Amino acid sequence: MTKPTPPFSALAQLRADIDRIDAEMHRLLMERGEIIDRLVAVKQTSESGSAFRPAREADMMRRLVARHHGRLPLDTVESIWRVIIATFTWVQAPYTVHADLSAGEAVMRDVVRFHFGFTVPFVTHVGAAGALAAVAASKGDLALVPAASLSGNGAWWTALEAAGAPKIIARLPFVERADHPAGLPTFVVARPALDAVANEVTTVSVRVAGWGPQVASAIAPLADTIAAPDRALDGAMLLVSLPPERALDDVLVAMRQAGASVRNTALVGGHASRYTVARDGAQPVPVGR
Ligand SMILES: O=C(O)C(=O)C[C@]1(C(=O)O)C=C[C@@H](O)C=C1
C-alpha cells in the first residue's frame, strides 16, 4: 500500500504550480509590453495623440467573456483585462481621465478604477461641462459622463455637435450584467482617431419642440433617449442612441406623428453595441443599443 503524501508536500506542490503559472503570466505580460514601440509606430500614435481604439476593445472584451469559464469570477477577469488594455493605451500615449461626478462620487470612482486602474491619471469634475472642456483642450484625454438625464448637467452633448468637437466614442461597461461591480452606464468622450470609431450604435443630438410624455413613449421602443428641457423652445434637447438596425428617420417620423416638431439634428458620436451576459457568465447576448 502506498503511503499517503504528507499534506505539507501536497501544499508545496500546489504552490510550485502557482509560482510556475504566476511567472508565466508575468512573462507574457512583459512580452505584451515589448510590442508597444511597434504599435506606436504602426498606428502613428504621435500624430493623432490617442492610442484608444474602442471598436477593437469591445471586440476583445466580447471574446474574453465568451471564452471565460471556471472558478475565477467574470468581474475579476473583466477588470484585469480592462486595466491591462487601459494601461497599455496610456503607455502608448499618456492621457488623463476626466470624470463627471454628477451621478455620485463613489459610483463614478468605481467606473474609473474598474476600467482604467490606478496608473492612468484621474481628475474629477463637478458636472459634465468641465470634463468636456478639459477633453476639448487636450489631444488625447477622455471624459466620462453618466448616460442618464441629470438635471444639473443639462444637454451636455450639444458641446459635441461642432465638426471639430470631441465625440462619444464608447459606452461603459463594455459587458453589461446585473450587479456589475462598476455598472453605472457611462459615455466616454474623446477626439476620435479616424480608424478607431465603433459605429454600431450612433448617438445623435436632436432638438425638438412640443416634447412630452406622449412623444417620449412613441420613441421608447425605437431608441434609448436622454432628455434635457429646452425652455426657449418649450421642448427638449435629446441624446438619441440608435441601434444598428434603426434609421434616424424612423425616430424623427415617430416624434412628428406624436406631435413634436424637430428643429435640428447633429451626429455626436458612436459606440459598440452593448453586450449583456447573465450573472453566471453565460454566453453574451448583443442587445443592439
Ligand atoms: O490594438 C491596438 O490598437 C492597441 O493599441 C492595443 C490595445 C491593447 O492593449 O490590447 C490598446 C489600446 C487600444 O485601445 C486597443 C487595444
The ligand as an ORCA input file, in Angstrom:
! r2SCAN-3c Opt
* xyz 0 1
  O      -4.882     47.205    -30.783
  C      -4.395     48.323    -30.578
  O      -4.511     49.256    -31.403
  C      -3.653     48.590    -29.334
  O      -3.128     49.675    -29.163
  C      -3.585     47.555    -28.262
  C      -4.645     47.728    -27.181
  C      -4.370     46.583    -26.156
  O      -3.644     46.816    -25.191
  O      -4.838     45.481    -26.412
  C      -4.504     49.055    -26.523
  C      -5.280     50.138    -26.893
  C      -6.402     50.044    -27.803
  O      -7.498     50.770    -27.372
  C      -6.768     48.652    -28.121
  C      -6.011     47.589    -27.771
*
